[in-house]
Amino acid sequence: MASEQIKLSNILTIANPKDYKLHCAVWNGEKQPLDVFATDRDEWHGWNRYKTAKNEFNRDYIFSMMRFYHEENTWLFGGIYKVLSVKSDGYEVALQDIGREYIGRLKLSLKLTGRNIRPKFENYYDDIVVTEILKESYTGGVFCGYENINLGFEQLEIIFKNQKNDWKAALQNVKGVYLVTDKNNGKRYVGSAYGDAGIWSRWACYVGTGHGWNDGLTELLAKEGKTYARKHFQFTLLEYRSMRVDDAVIIEREVFWKNALLSRGDYGYNKN
């Protein structure tokens, strides 16, 4: 027998939905709101202050949620805000106590109709379904398995900023070969982690520098800056091995992938 759906109204009782606008935060062309929330709560607060040319938050309250982009039609609750005033450069808002314990924990299902991401709340309140309540507030995705690692630079930063234990435990105990892809031009860099340093330690260097002290990437970011890495770099784990495996095996596999992916010369950033 299928379990009965739990509606948002069963978890959070909103006395008068007509006092609210729904804020369905989505990718703004540069950042995913989910990643912003996991990285910097003050910046996420700013997303709820943002004012378009229209006065769309024209009610007393905002019910805010962000697209949980890993799953279709799924959203993460981001808080209820009171609109204190409307200014030319944005809204003055205050986070409310109602639902505060569910911020970053309440996963919701809603299929939006049309392109309006700031609709009237009463049109959707009865349709929003609770899919999961996380044990803790969201701080980044759970470890996805070695074969599925394909992370944007900003996602990698979130993992390291929050010292995600599942990711750290997995990556600090393996050597391997990885790929950095520049999505702006398609160029590739093949790198490796061996010796006493696992993938975790090696990628921590990228988070700190943007380039990991690789000659080709260092030259690129000397011109473009670390912001370029955040916007365009994608990290993929090509192969992983136990820390007991001889370093020569990792180096040999690194050479193989450099040749296979043509990561030297015109097609990539590898210098050797």
C-alpha positions as CSV (number, residue, x, y, z in Angstrom):
1,M,0.0,0.0,0.0
2,A,1.4,3.4,-1.0
3,S,2.1,5.8,1.8
4,E,-0.1,8.9,1.9
5,Q,1.6,12.2,0.8
6,I,2.5,14.7,3.5
7,K,1.5,18.2,2.4
8,L,3.4,21.3,3.4
9,S,0.3,22.4,5.2
10,N,0.6,19.4,7.5
11,I,4.1,20.6,8.6
12,L,3.8,24.4,8.4
13,T,0.4,26.0,9.0
14,I,0.1,29.3,7.2
15,A,-3.0,31.1,8.4
16,N,-3.4,33.4,5.5
17,P,-1.5,32.3,2.3
18,K,-2.7,35.5,0.6
19,D,-0.3,37.5,2.8
20,Y,2.6,35.7,1.1
21,K,4.5,35.6,-2.2
22,L,6.3,32.4,-3.1
23,H,10.0,32.8,-3.9
24,C,11.2,29.9,-6.1
25,A,14.9,30.7,-6.3
26,V,16.6,29.2,-9.4
27,W,20.0,29.5,-11.2
28,N,20.6,33.1,-12.0
29,G,23.0,32.5,-14.9
30,E,26.0,32.4,-12.6
31,K,25.1,30.6,-9.4
32,Q,22.8,28.0,-8.1
33,P,20.9,29.2,-5.0
34,L,21.4,25.8,-3.3
35,D,25.2,26.3,-3.6
36,V,24.9,29.8,-2.3
37,F,22.9,28.7,0.7
38,A,25.4,26.0,1.5
39,T,28.3,28.4,1.2
40,D,27.1,31.7,2.7
41,R,23.9,32.3,4.5
42,D,24.3,36.1,4.3
43,E,24.5,35.9,0.5
44,W,21.4,33.7,0.5
45,H,19.6,36.4,2.6
46,G,20.6,38.8,-0.2
47,W,18.7,36.7,-2.7
48,N,15.6,37.4,-0.8
49,R,16.3,41.1,-0.8
50,Y,16.7,41.3,-4.6
51,K,14.2,43.5,-6.4
52,T,13.5,43.2,-10.1
53,A,12.1,46.1,-12.2
54,K,8.7,45.0,-10.9
55,N,7.7,45.1,-7.3
56,E,7.1,41.3,-7.1
57,F,7.4,40.9,-3.4
58,N,4.4,43.1,-2.9
59,R,2.9,41.3,0.1
60,D,3.8,41.2,3.8
61,Y,5.7,37.9,3.7
62,I,7.9,35.7,1.4
63,F,7.9,31.9,1.6
64,S,11.3,31.2,0.2
65,M,12.7,28.0,-1.3
66,M,15.5,27.1,-3.7
67,R,15.7,24.6,-6.5
68,F,17.3,21.3,-5.3
69,Y,18.8,20.9,-8.7
70,H,20.0,17.3,-8.1
71,E,16.4,16.2,-8.2
72,E,13.6,17.0,-10.6
73,N,10.8,19.3,-9.3
74,T,12.4,19.4,-5.8
75,W,13.0,22.4,-3.6
76,L,14.7,23.1,-0.3
77,F,13.0,25.4,2.2
78,G,15.0,28.6,2.7
79,G,12.9,30.5,5.3
80,I,10.0,32.8,5.8
81,Y,10.8,36.5,5.5
82,K,8.8,39.6,6.5
83,V,9.0,42.5,4.0
84,L,9.7,45.5,6.2
85,S,10.1,48.1,3.4
86,V,10.6,48.5,-0.3
87,K,13.5,50.5,-1.5
88,S,14.8,51.4,-5.0
89,D,17.8,49.0,-4.6
90,G,15.9,46.1,-3.0
91,Y,13.7,45.0,-0.1
92,E,14.4,45.2,3.6
93,V,13.5,41.8,5.0
94,A,13.7,40.0,8.3
95,L,13.8,36.2,8.8
96,Q,10.9,35.0,10.8
97,D,10.8,32.4,13.6
98,I,8.0,30.4,11.9
99,G,9.6,27.3,10.3
100,R,13.1,28.3,11.3
101,E,13.9,24.8,12.5
102,Y,13.2,23.5,9.0
103,I,15.4,25.9,7.1
104,G,17.8,23.9,4.9
105,R,16.1,20.6,6.0
106,L,12.7,20.5,4.5
107,K,12.7,19.1,0.9
108,L,9.6,19.9,-1.0
109,S,8.1,18.8,-4.3
110,L,6.4,21.2,-6.6
111,K,6.1,21.4,-10.4
112,L,5.9,25.0,-11.4
113,T,3.6,26.0,-14.1
114,G,4.9,28.8,-16.4
115,R,8.1,30.8,-15.8
116,N,7.0,33.0,-12.9
117,I,9.3,32.2,-9.9
118,R,7.6,34.7,-7.6
119,P,4.0,33.7,-7.8
120,K,1.1,34.1,-5.4
121,F,1.6,31.6,-2.6
122,E,-2.1,30.6,-2.3
123,N,-2.0,29.2,-5.8
124,Y,0.6,26.6,-4.8
125,Y,0.3,26.1,-1.0
126,D,-2.0,23.1,-1.2
127,D,0.1,21.5,-4.0
128,I,3.5,21.5,-2.2
129,V,4.4,18.1,-0.9
130,V,7.1,17.2,1.7
131,T,9.5,14.6,0.3
132,E,12.1,14.5,3.1
133,I,13.2,16.2,6.3
134,L,17.0,16.1,6.5
135,K,18.7,15.4,9.8
136,E,20.8,18.5,9.5
137,S,20.7,21.7,7.5
138,Y,22.0,21.2,4.0
139,T,25.8,21.8,3.6
140,G,26.4,20.2,0.2
141,G,25.6,16.9,-1.5
142,V,26.5,13.6,0.0
143,F,29.4,11.6,-1.3
144,C,28.2,10.2,-4.7
145,G,30.6,7.3,-5.1
146,Y,34.0,7.4,-6.8
147,E,32.7,6.6,-10.3
148,N,30.2,9.5,-10.2
149,I,32.4,12.4,-9.1
150,N,31.9,15.3,-11.5
151,L,32.0,18.6,-9.6
152,G,32.0,22.2,-10.6
153,F,34.7,24.2,-8.8
154,E,32.1,26.0,-6.6
155,Q,30.7,22.6,-5.5
156,L,34.2,21.5,-4.6
157,E,34.6,24.7,-2.5
158,I,31.4,23.9,-0.6
159,I,32.6,20.4,0.2
160,F,35.9,21.7,1.6
161,K,34.5,24.8,3.3
162,N,32.0,22.5,5.2
163,Q,34.6,19.8,5.7
164,K,32.1,17.2,4.6
165,N,33.1,14.1,6.5
166,D,31.8,11.5,4.0
167,W,33.7,13.2,1.1
168,K,36.8,13.6,3.2
169,A,36.8,10.0,4.4
170,A,36.5,8.7,0.9
171,L,39.0,11.0,-0.9
172,Q,41.8,11.1,1.6
173,N,42.2,7.3,1.4
174,V,42.8,6.9,-2.3
175,K,45.3,7.9,-4.9
176,G,44.2,8.5,-8.4
177,V,44.0,10.4,-11.7
178,Y,41.7,13.3,-12.2
179,L,40.5,15.6,-15.0
180,V,40.0,19.3,-14.8
181,T,37.9,20.6,-17.8
182,D,37.7,24.2,-18.7
183,K,34.0,24.5,-19.8
184,N,34.7,27.8,-21.4
185,N,36.9,26.4,-24.2
186,G,36.9,22.6,-23.8
187,K,40.6,22.4,-22.8
188,R,41.6,19.7,-20.3
189,Y,44.1,19.2,-17.6
190,V,45.0,15.7,-16.4
191,G,46.5,15.5,-12.9
192,S,47.2,12.9,-10.3
193,A,47.6,12.4,-6.6
194,Y,50.1,9.9,-5.2
195,G,52.6,9.6,-2.4
196,D,51.2,10.3,1.1
197,A,48.7,12.7,-0.3
198,G,45.3,11.4,-1.3
199,I,42.8,13.0,-3.7
200,W,41.4,15.1,-0.8
201,S,44.8,16.7,-0.1
202,R,45.5,17.4,-3.8
203,W,42.1,18.9,-4.4
204,A,42.4,21.0,-1.3
205,C,45.3,22.8,-3.1
206,Y,42.9,23.7,-6.0
207,V,40.4,25.1,-3.6
208,G,43.0,27.3,-2.0
209,T,44.8,28.4,-5.2
210,G,42.4,27.8,-8.1
211,H,45.2,26.2,-10.1
212,G,46.8,23.7,-7.9
213,W,50.2,25.1,-8.9
214,N,50.0,23.4,-12.3
215,D,51.9,25.4,-14.8
216,G,49.3,25.7,-17.5
217,L,46.5,26.5,-15.1
218,T,48.7,28.9,-13.2
219,E,49.4,30.8,-16.4
220,L,45.6,31.0,-17.2
221,L,44.6,32.2,-13.8
222,A,47.4,34.7,-13.6
223,K,45.4,36.5,-16.4
224,E,41.8,35.6,-15.5
225,G,41.8,35.3,-11.7
226,K,40.3,32.7,-9.4
227,T,36.8,33.7,-10.4
228,Y,37.5,32.1,-13.8
229,A,38.1,28.8,-12.0
230,R,34.8,29.1,-10.1
231,K,32.9,29.8,-13.2
232,H,34.4,27.3,-15.6
233,F,36.4,24.5,-14.0
234,Q,34.9,21.0,-13.7
235,F,36.6,18.2,-11.7
236,T,36.2,14.5,-12.6
237,L,37.8,11.5,-11.0
238,L,39.1,9.3,-13.8
239,E,40.6,6.5,-11.8
240,Y,41.2,5.7,-8.1
241,R,43.5,3.2,-6.3
242,S,44.3,2.1,-2.8
243,M,47.0,4.1,-1.0
244,R,49.0,0.9,-1.0
245,V,49.4,0.9,-4.8
246,D,52.8,1.8,-6.0
247,D,53.1,5.5,-7.2
248,A,54.6,4.3,-10.5
249,V,51.2,2.8,-11.3
250,I,49.4,6.1,-10.8
251,I,52.0,8.0,-12.9
252,E,51.7,5.4,-15.7
253,R,47.9,5.9,-15.7
254,E,48.3,9.6,-15.7
255,V,50.4,9.4,-18.9
256,F,47.8,7.2,-20.4
257,W,45.0,9.7,-19.8
258,K,47.1,12.6,-21.1
259,N,47.5,10.7,-24.3
260,A,43.9,9.5,-24.5
261,L,42.4,12.9,-23.8
262,L,44.9,14.9,-25.8
263,S,45.5,17.2,-22.9
264,R,48.8,18.6,-24.1
265,G,49.3,21.3,-26.7
266,D,46.3,23.0,-28.4
267,Y,43.7,20.8,-26.6
268,G,44.8,21.1,-23.0
269,Y,46.8,22.7,-20.2
270,N,49.3,19.9,-19.5
271,K,52.9,21.0,-20.2
272,N,54.6,17.6,-20.0
